[in-house]
Amino acid sequence: MSAFRTHNADSYQGSGLIMLTHSLDMAGLKYLATALETMEDPENPECESEGFLLEKGVKETFADLFVKMKMLRGGNEVEGGEAAEAT
């Protein structure tokens, strides 16, 4: 019998639970941070505040993300004229 285990499906289930927990913690911290930033009177703990997870709507946030990803991917491409001059 080998002392080393080569594959165990249970270990992957635990890592998924850990990632879910971390994601929920980060979302909660983001909400708390934005709620504290928008407080009308920081000295009064009972004052109204507005917390949010995204600065814009979901659709606008993903649209901005895709534009940034396209810019990053497009920056690595070389145009045909520049490549011909370099060779």
C-alpha positions, 0 to 999 in steps of 0.5 A: 500500500502506497503512503501517498494518495494520488487523487482524492475527490473530497479534497476538491469539495473542500477547496470549493467551499473555501473559495465560496466563503472567501468570495462572500467575505470579500463581498461583505467587506466591499459592502461595508466599506462603501456603506462607511464611505457614504455615511452622512455623519460618521460620528453618529453610528445610527445615521443612514448610509448607502452601501453597494457592491458595484459602482454601476449596474451589472451590465455596465460593469461587465461591459467595462470589464470586456472593453478592458480585456479587449484592450489588453488582448489587442495590445499584444497584436502586431500590425502587418506594416510594423512586422514587415519593416522589422524584418 
